[in-house]
Amino acid sequence: MGERKVLNKYYPPDFDPSKLPRIRRPKNQQIKVRMMLPMSIRCNTCGNYIYKGTKFNSRKEDVVGETYLGIQIFRFYFKCTKCSAELAMKTDPQNSDYVVEAGATRNFEPWRNEDEELDKEKQKRESEEMGDAMKSLENRTQDSKREMDIMAALDEMKSMKARHFNVSVDDMLGL
């Protein structure tokens, strides 16, 4: 029984690794991998919802000719759990995300819209500040005022907490 769990292999003293034949694999070979779905999707064929975290045996391949800042982009193929239709998605390193390419649509995620709106606001603010020094100064003063208000509220809550900390249970109950 213990022999099947052995991690080390026996190499005879006359073993020469240079005599092993080199295996040449094609450049764009598909590799079988086990992965979890990174987002919730809906199959276009049967309408089945496949939820985030569902495990799949999928095929992974390099996307030829596409890289982002030297980062390789991968494409994954997997099958719908209900109708066995093939679904495809690929990595999106620019946004640290995945893009569903074929066979399915991504479900609506409300936090994604919030992030996009915040990004748009930030870009709008930066574009306003580019040529206008006064607008930049106004925005900085508003930020500092907001930060001071937050700090004042935090100090107030700390002092209130300190006052109530010294009160014993008997005093609270009026005994």
C-alpha positions, 0 to 999 in steps of 0.5 A: 500500500505504501509503495503507491504513494512514493514521490521519489523514483529510482534512477539507475547509476547508468541513467543518462538524461541526454539520451531521452528523446525531446518531445516537440509540441505544436506552438498552439496546442490545446491543454486540458485544465480544470478551472472554476468559472470566474463569473456568472454566465448564461448559455445562449443555446438553452438559457441555463445559468452557470454560476461563478465557482462552477468547476469545469474541465476545459481546454486552454490555448494561447491566443496567437498574435494577441498580447497585452504589455507582453502578457500572454492572452489565453482562450478557454473552451468548456461545455454547458452543464445542461446542453453541452454547447461549447462556450468560449472565453478569453483572458483580459489582462488590461482590465484584470478580467475575462471576456466571454467570446462565444456561446454565452453572455455575462450576467449583469453585475451592479458593482461593475457599473459603479466602478465604471462610473467612478472611473468616468468621474475621475477621468472627467475631473482630470480632464477639467483640471488639465488646463485650468489651475483654478479648477485644480485648486478648487478640487484640492480644497474640496478634497481637504475639506471633506477629509477634515470633516471625516477626521472630525467625525471620527474624533467625535465618535472616538471621544463618545466611545471613550465616555461610554467606556467608563460607564459600568453595567450597574450605572447603566441599569441605574442600580 
